Amino acid sequence: MKKLGFITLIVFSINTIIYCQTKSVVQNIDKIADSLYSANNYNLAIKYYLKLADNSDFNNKKSSAYYNASCCLSLESKKDSAIIILKKAIKNGYNDKENLLKDTDLMNLHSEIEWKKIVATLKESDKKLNSNPKKVKFFSSDVKNFWTAYKAASKDTINKKKIFGKLYFEKASLGMIDYMGLKVSSIDKFIATTNSYPKFYATIENKTKKIKSREQEFLNSFIKLKEIYNQAKFPDVYFVIGAFTSGGTVSNNGLLIGINQYCVSKEVELTEFNFQIKSRMSEWSALPNVIAHELIHYQQDGLEKEKITLCYVVREGMADFIGELISGQNANPSLHEWAKGREKSIWAKFKNDMYLDKYDNWIANSQQSTPENFPDQGYWIGYQICKSYYENATDKKKAIDEMLNIKDYKIFLEKSKWESKIETYK
């Protein structure tokens, strides 16, 4: 099963959500469905995934929900229904043939006559594999379209959703289509977010329109990566205005950057934000470092995927560490500053979760954060492990290659000698 994230079981009033028809609950449905799947309650998870598909504004979110429902149906040995729903996933855009073939959740379907027909309809991976960093393209048309829609909607608030639909979402680039489906629960949620921070949006327009003038800054990291990792592939980069749910992610179409989360500077108004939102934001000057971080994620297809917390933090920390090597700075400076003096306590706490599936305790957990308990501490841990591995390596280029092709995270941790290093901290 290929999910958008790894979600631990949450306590929630599920009966209230399952019959709710409004799209404002899409995000909750998503989390509950994933939680039920993790708890092996496949029968109930099916209902939630199908409800998610029915309520999704974005086709790639819809296709993912159908796919996950099909996985659960297969695990429940409801083969005919699983085939029907899998076809719906493909009809709505699901096209990850590699994942489909190796997904153990779907093993029950491999003997079905329809299975071979389904596999035959999918092409091999369409991930763009450009090996020349100088051929990378930067797309910012979505940012321009956002401001056109934002201004028009401000003059006609009754028709705000219709205006954003026509002027922003219907004109979306391939990157924006992916970003919204992966990271934004619904158009209603997106609009609610833009409504909540008028002072902020009033101060960032000019800044977000200066992306083109910074393209060489971004490109420098791509060129540097080629120097230290010759096998690197270089995707295009898409800039969008999101809903403060993700500053960056990747898809087969490229790197997807939510630029509204990288606008912090002295002239930008931030008083409307609480600590949780502020913790998801970074300085305008940090944008090249964030793009470098996402560029490393694009190289991580060779990593083994294990449902353990150590795997999750190494993947993120690696993107921060190698991203720092190629861009010159870390993408999470505030986290590293906060961690000073807390190193041993962070590590001691992490060791309890290291070989469990506790993604939410360490990554993408800003909702439970406070100034005394920073979010995304897993990034710091993964960074330290990767840095220690790199520093102990005699062949630095080989170390980069080995990091990007980890097959056993426990062995990688041992070879990093991080656990010995942390003992030297006060």
C-alpha positions in Angstrom: 0.0 0.0 0.0 1.4 3.4 -0.9 0.1 6.1 1.4 0.7 9.8 1.5 2.3 9.5 4.9 2.7 7.2 7.9 0.0 7.8 10.5 -0.3 6.3 13.9 -3.6 5.3 15.4 -5.5 8.3 16.7 -8.4 8.5 19.1 -11.3 10.1 17.3 -15.1 10.0 17.0 -15.2 8.0 13.8 -18.9 7.7 13.6 -19.3 11.4 13.4 -16.9 11.6 10.5 -18.0 8.7 8.4 -21.4 10.1 7.7 -20.3 13.7 7.3 -20.7 15.0 3.7 -18.7 18.2 3.8 -15.3 18.4 2.2 -13.9 20.2 5.2 -13.4 16.9 6.9 -11.3 15.3 4.1 -8.1 15.7 6.1 -9.6 13.9 9.1 -11.0 11.1 6.9 -7.5 10.6 5.4 -5.9 10.3 8.8 -8.6 8.0 10.2 -8.4 5.7 7.2 -4.6 5.5 7.5 -4.9 4.8 11.2 -7.4 2.0 10.7 -5.1 0.5 8.0 -2.2 0.6 10.5 -4.4 -1.1 13.1 -5.3 -3.9 10.5 -8.9 -2.8 10.6 -9.2 -3.1 6.9 -13.0 -3.5 6.7 -13.6 -0.1 8.3 -10.6 1.5 6.5 -12.3 0.6 3.2 -15.3 2.8 4.1 -13.1 5.7 4.9 -10.9 5.5 1.8 -14.1 5.3 -0.3 -15.5 8.3 1.6 -12.2 10.2 1.0 -12.4 9.4 -2.8 -16.0 10.7 -2.9 -15.1 13.9 -1.2 -11.8 14.7 -2.8 -11.4 17.8 -5.1 -8.1 16.5 -6.5 -7.9 13.5 -8.9 -4.5 12.3 -7.5 -5.9 12.3 -4.0 -9.0 10.5 -5.3 -6.9 7.9 -7.2 -4.7 7.3 -4.1 -7.8 6.8 -1.9 -9.2 4.3 -4.4 -5.9 2.5 -4.6 -5.7 2.2 -0.8 -9.3 1.0 -0.6 -8.4 -1.7 -3.2 -5.4 -2.8 -1.0 -7.7 -3.2 2.0 -10.3 -5.1 -0.1 -7.5 -7.4 -1.3 -6.4 -8.0 2.3 -10.0 -8.9 3.2 -10.0 -11.4 0.2 -12.7 -9.4 -1.5 -11.0 -9.9 -4.8 -13.8 -8.9 -7.2 -14.4 -5.6 -5.4 -10.7 -5.0 -5.1 -10.3 -5.3 -8.9 -13.2 -2.9 -9.5 -11.9 -0.2 -7.1 -8.3 -0.6 -8.5 -9.7 0.1 -12.0 -11.3 3.3 -10.5 -7.9 4.3 -9.1 -6.3 3.9 -12.6 -9.2 5.8 -14.2 -8.5 8.7 -11.9 -4.8 8.8 -12.7 -3.0 6.1 -10.6 0.0 5.1 -12.7 2.7 3.8 -10.4 3.3 0.4 -12.0 6.4 -0.4 -10.0 4.6 0.0 -6.7 1.6 -1.9 -8.0 3.7 -4.9 -8.9 5.6 -5.1 -5.6 2.8 -4.1 -3.2 2.2 -7.2 -1.0 -1.3 -5.9 -0.1 -2.3 -6.8 -3.6 -0.8 -10.3 -3.8 -4.3 -11.9 -3.6 -5.1 -10.4 -6.9 -2.1 -11.7 -8.9 -3.9 -14.9 -9.8 -6.9 -13.1 -11.1 -7.5 -12.9 -14.9 -8.1 -9.2 -14.7 -4.8 -8.6 -12.9 -2.7 -9.0 -16.0 -5.0 -6.8 -18.0 -4.7 -4.1 -15.3 -0.9 -4.3 -15.3 -0.8 -4.1 -19.1 -2.6 -0.8 -19.0 0.1 0.9 -17.0 3.3 2.3 -18.4 6.7 2.1 -16.8 7.6 5.0 -14.5 7.3 8.4 -16.0 9.6 10.0 -13.6 11.7 12.6 -15.4 15.3 11.5 -15.5 17.4 14.5 -16.7 21.1 14.1 -15.9 22.1 17.6 -16.8 21.5 20.2 -14.1 21.7 23.1 -16.6 18.6 21.8 -18.3 16.4 22.2 -15.2 13.4 24.5 -15.7 11.8 26.6 -12.9 8.0 27.2 -13.2 6.3 30.0 -11.3 3.2 30.5 -13.4 1.1 29.2 -10.5 2.2 32.0 -8.3 1.2 34.5 -10.9 -2.2 32.8 -11.2 -2.7 32.8 -7.5 -2.3 36.6 -7.2 -4.7 37.1 -10.1 -7.3 34.9 -8.3 -6.6 36.4 -4.9 -7.2 39.9 -6.0 -10.4 39.0 -8.0 -11.8 37.0 -5.1 -11.1 39.9 -2.7 -13.5 42.0 -4.8 -16.2 39.3 -4.9 -16.1 37.3 -1.7 -19.5 35.5 -2.4 -18.0 33.8 -5.4 -14.5 33.3 -3.9 -14.4 29.5 -4.5 -15.6 29.8 -8.0 -13.0 32.4 -8.8 -10.2 30.5 -7.3 -11.3 27.4 -9.2 -11.3 29.2 -12.5 -8.3 31.4 -12.1 -6.0 29.2 -10.0 -6.9 25.5 -9.8 -8.1 25.1 -13.4 -4.9 26.7 -14.7 -2.7 24.6 -12.5 0.7 23.3 -13.8 1.6 19.7 -13.5 3.5 20.4 -10.4 0.6 22.3 -8.7 -1.8 19.4 -9.5 0.6 17.1 -7.7 1.2 19.4 -4.8 -2.5 20.0 -4.1 -3.4 16.4 -4.3 -0.5 15.4 -2.0 -0.6 18.1 0.5 -3.9 20.1 0.5 -7.0 18.4 1.8 -9.6 20.4 -0.3 -10.2 23.6 -2.1 -12.4 24.7 0.8 -9.4 24.2 3.2 -7.2 26.2 0.9 -9.6 29.1 0.7 -10.1 29.1 4.5 -6.4 29.4 4.9 -6.1 32.4 2.5 -9.0 34.0 4.4 -7.2 33.6 7.7 -4.1 35.7 7.1 -4.9 38.8 5.1 -2.1 40.9 6.6 0.4 38.2 5.7 -0.7 38.0 2.1 -0.7 41.7 1.8 3.0 41.8 2.5 4.4 38.9 0.4 3.2 39.5 -3.2 6.3 41.3 -4.4 8.6 38.8 -2.8 6.9 35.8 -4.3 7.2 37.4 -7.8 11.0 37.6 -7.5 11.6 33.9 -7.9 13.0 34.2 -11.4 15.7 36.5 -10.3 16.9 33.8 -7.9 17.1 30.9 -10.3 20.9 30.9 -10.5 21.0 30.6 -6.7 18.9 27.5 -7.0 20.8 26.1 -9.9 24.1 26.3 -8.1 23.0 23.5 -5.8 22.1 21.3 -8.7 25.5 21.8 -10.3 27.2 21.0 -6.9 25.2 17.8 -6.5 26.5 16.6 -10.0 30.0 17.2 -8.8 29.7 15.0 -5.7 27.1 12.4 -7.0 27.5 11.8 -10.7 24.4 9.6 -10.9 22.2 12.5 -9.8 18.9 13.2 -11.7 17.6 16.7 -12.0 13.9 17.5 -12.0 12.1 20.7 -12.8 11.0 22.9 -10.0 7.5 24.2 -9.5 6.6 27.1 -7.1 3.0 27.3 -5.8 1.0 29.0 -3.1 -0.2 26.3 -0.7 -2.1 26.1 2.6 0.8 25.9 5.1 0.6 22.1 5.0 3.9 21.6 3.2 6.9 23.8 2.3 8.1 21.2 -0.2 7.6 17.7 -1.6 8.4 15.8 -4.7 6.6 13.9 -7.4 7.5 12.3 -10.8 7.0 15.8 -12.3 9.6 17.5 -10.1 10.2 19.4 -6.9 7.1 21.2 -5.6 7.7 24.2 -3.4 5.0 26.0 -1.3 6.7 29.3 -1.5 4.3 31.1 0.9 6.2 29.2 3.7 9.5 30.8 2.7 8.7 34.5 2.9 9.8 35.4 6.4 11.7 38.7 6.5 11.5 42.0 8.4 8.9 43.5 6.2 6.5 40.5 6.2 3.6 40.6 8.7 3.5 37.5 10.9 1.3 38.5 13.8 -1.7 36.5 12.6 0.2 33.2 13.0 0.4 31.0 16.1 3.6 29.1 17.0 2.6 26.0 15.1 2.2 27.9 11.8 5.3 29.9 12.4 7.3 26.7 13.0 6.4 25.6 9.5 7.9 28.8 8.0 11.4 29.9 7.0 13.3 32.9 6.0 13.1 34.1 2.3 16.9 33.7 2.2 16.6 29.9 3.0 14.7 29.1 -0.2 17.8 27.7 -2.0 18.5 25.4 1.0 14.9 24.0 1.0 15.1 23.4 -2.8 18.4 21.5 -2.2 16.7 19.4 0.5 13.9 18.4 -1.9 16.5 17.7 -4.6 18.0 15.1 -2.4 14.6 13.5 -1.8 14.4 13.1 -5.5 17.5 10.9 -5.5 16.3 8.5 -2.8 14.6 5.9 -4.9 17.4 3.5 -4.0 16.7 3.6 -0.3 15.0 0.7 1.4 11.6 1.6 2.8 11.0 0.3 6.3 8.1 1.2 8.5 10.4 2.1 11.4 11.1 5.6 12.8 14.8 5.3 12.2 14.1 5.0 8.4 11.9 8.0 8.4 14.3 10.3 10.2 17.4 9.2 8.2 15.5 10.0 4.9 14.7 13.5 6.1 18.0 14.1 7.9 19.9 12.9 4.8 18.1 15.5 2.7 19.1 18.2 5.2 22.7 17.0 5.4 23.5 16.5 1.7 21.3 19.5 1.0 23.6 21.5 3.2 26.7 20.2 1.4 25.4 21.4 -1.9 23.7 24.7 -0.9 26.0 25.9 1.9 23.4 26.0 4.6 21.0 23.8 6.5 17.3 24.0 5.6 16.3 23.9 9.4 18.6 26.3 11.2 16.0 27.1 13.9 15.7 23.4 14.8 19.5 23.0 15.1 19.7 26.1 17.3 17.0 24.9 19.6 18.6 21.4 19.9 21.8 22.9 21.3 22.2 21.6 24.9 19.3 19.2 24.4 21.2 16.6 22.3 21.3 13.8 24.8 17.7 14.2 25.9 16.5 14.2 22.3 18.4 11.0 21.5 17.3 9.2 24.7 13.7 9.9 23.8 14.2 8.8 20.2 15.7 5.5 21.2 12.3 4.4 22.6 10.7 4.9 19.2 13.6 4.0 16.9 12.5 0.6 15.7 8.8 1.3 16.1 6.4 3.0 13.6 6.2 6.4 15.3 6.4 8.8 12.3 4.1 11.4 13.9 6.2 11.7 17.0 9.2 13.0 15.1 8.2 14.4 11.7 5.4 16.7 10.4 4.2 17.1 14.0 4.0 20.9 14.3 0.4 20.7 15.6 1.6 19.2 18.9 4.7 21.5 19.1 5.6 24.2 21.6 8.6 26.5 22.0 9.9 24.0 24.6 9.2 21.0 22.3 10.1 21.9 18.7 8.5 20.0 15.8 10.4 17.8 13.3 13.1 16.7 15.8 13.5 13.6 13.6 15.2 15.9 11.0 17.9 16.8 13.5 18.5 13.1 14.5 18.7 12.0 10.9 21.0 14.8 10.1 23.4 13.9 12.9 23.5 10.2 11.9 24.2 11.1 8.3 26.8 13.7 9.2 28.6 11.3 11.5 28.6 8.6 8.8 30.0 11.1 6.3 32.7 12.4 8.6 33.9 8.9 9.4 34.2 8.0 5.7 37.5 8.2 3.9 35.9 8.3 0.5 33.3 11.1 0.7 31.8 10.5 -2.8 31.3 6.9 -2.0 29.7 7.8 1.3 27.1 9.9 -0.5 26.3 7.0 -2.8 26.0 4.6 0.1 23.7 7.0 2.0 21.4 7.3 -1.1 21.3 3.5 -1.3 20.8 2.3 2.3 19.4 -1.2 2.6 19.6 -1.7 6.4 19.1 1.3 8.7 20.4 -0.5 11.8 23.7 -1.3 10.1 23.9 2.2 8.7 23.4 3.6 12.3 26.2 1.3 13.6 28.6 2.4 10.8 27.8 6.0 11.5 29.3 5.8 15.0 26.7 8.4 16.0 25.9 6.5 19.3 29.5 6.8 20.4 29.6 10.5 19.3 26.5 11.4 21.3 28.2 10.1 24.5 30.7 12.9 24.2 28.0 15.6 24.5 27.5 17.1 27.9 
